Amino acid sequence: MIEDLTAFYSKAALNMKRSEIRELLKLARRPGIISFAGGLPDPQTFPVNELEDIACHLLQEKGATSLQYGPTEGETPLRAEIAKWMSREKAAIKPENILITVGSQQGLDIVSKVFLDPGDSIIVGLPTYVGGLQAFNAYRARMIGVPQDDAGMKVDLLEKALANSVSEGRKLKFIYVVPDFQNPSGVTMSLQRRKKLLELAYQYEVPVLEDSPYRDLRYAGKSVPAIYSLDNQDQVIVLGTFSKLLCPGLRIAWIMAPAEWMDRMVVAKQGMDLCSPSFTQLLVAEYLRRGLLPRQIEKIRKLYGRKLDVMLKALDRYMPKGVKWSKPKGGLFLWVELPKNMSANTLFPIAIQNKVAYVIGSAFHCNGEGQNTMRVNFSYASERQIDVGIQRLATVFKKNMQQLTETTISSP
Ligand SMILES: Cc1ncc(COP(=O)(O)O)c(C=O)c1O
């Protein structure tokens, strides 16, 4: 029997890291724990009855095609419906611009496979979506983190990072951004920064990867134009998904890209899975054709908007001085920042003992920073649980603050 499997693994496989979040989520699932850890939609929002009706119709009317292999690019009716959906913000999007993927997570993998050789540089936010970091890491990308504030990625620092890469002779393969209600921070990039980001992308000839699962989940304020809608040089690749609008279990998502960039991505997907499941694609295509999505989104907006409100009020009511948090106008997450001398990582097991869970902020930093930060989800727990859970968190923080003061006072 082979004892040392590592001698057989590829460098890429050895480089892959388990998602810290997925590991933490196992703890967060223990009974009695109020979990703000996952990015789970509230199952109340799943359109079970409509999907049941469409599924029956599909099996009766299109049993043969819906259960057969399909084209790698995706089922034509779904690509057409998504092109129509995306055309709300920019005219002339065609089905040829759409490649259906198994979740946007596969989109991240496909883009990485097509663009990245080991050691290639890319730009990511500090923080950014951990699943993006995981995908890029598997292809051994060199990630350059650019900090953000409450208007999104700091474009002056982006410009410096781009200029540095040029002076070091490194080719940058893409800039990865989650511009709307970012996972993890809830921050939305301002219009001014979106424009500047594009300007820099053109100047330095770097593609932009716009990953925007939360764009339609706005609960207050006015929408900011999508980066792709501002792009007139065909330099933006978009990742879209129905995971947070319909339900994640169908795994229907898409890459939208200029037609001439599509070919390599289709070939990359072919080698992964031949095609996405035909049945769920046709199910979603019919759901969209029936015009059910806008009402569904309205329902979600109302529910999550209320939950966000409850969480913000609870934070105001219970959190001790020194703790800060973002105030998003949409999405699923907010970002909590503890005083610099506190560690969200150290407090995590204590929070679990106190029956509340979050995700440590350092998991979202490509450079391991952000030890005093955490991501908190407000879509999954009930309004009552949100109130109780934030109270529990605040108690954990207060105790830790007290201990830290006592050790400072008692130390010589
Ligand atoms: C920014 C971002 N990109 C991609 C994904 C993956 O989504 P999907 O369920 O479509 O794979 C998520 C999921 O939470 C996300 O937050």
The ligand as an ORCA input file, in Angstrom:
! r2SCAN-3c Opt
* xyz 0 1
  C     -19.069     36.603     -4.641
  C     -19.513     35.202     -4.875
  N     -19.168     34.585     -6.009
  C     -19.542     33.339     -6.271
  C     -20.311     32.619     -5.373
  C     -20.685     31.203     -5.702
  O     -22.051     31.111     -5.936
  P     -22.734     29.854     -6.612
  O     -23.712     29.334     -5.614
  O     -23.387     30.378     -7.842
  O     -21.652     28.856     -6.930
  C     -20.700     33.205     -4.163
  C     -21.481     32.457     -3.186
  O     -21.741     32.827     -2.098
  C     -20.295     34.538     -3.917
  O     -20.637     35.173     -2.799
*
